Amino acid sequence: AKAATWEGAPYEYGGSTRQGIDCSHLVHEAYSEAGFTYSYIPTSGDWKSQGFIEVSVPQPGDVVLWRGLRHCGIVVDPISGKFIHAPRKNKPVQYSNYNSPYWKNISHVFLRYCAKGR
């Protein structure tokens, strides 16, 4: 729900404000607004060090991570595949479907934040 407030914010590589944000900062800001903190989204598989575990069945709020693309978003509706993300330059924060042919065919994992307090 926190990530939805970012819909339409412009993309900016390295950005972390509503004037411009990238994918990892979108996840970080949404989690921060929900009261959870971690240092970074790990792309190398060292998820536990940041309080994440890999899960096979996603739930709303889980992170979907495409390792090869170094891209991430937040699962909104796991049944339909809806997620929210900051895609790329000239594309604002928006909803997409990770079951679409483009996203589905790229290796990805689902991560759940399980640090103390969740």
Salt bridges, closest charged atoms under 4 A:
ASP22 OD1 - HIS25 ND1 2.76
GLU29 OE2 - HIS28 ND1 3.99
GLU33 OE2 - ARG18 NH2 3.33
ASP62 OD2 - ARG112 NH2 2.75
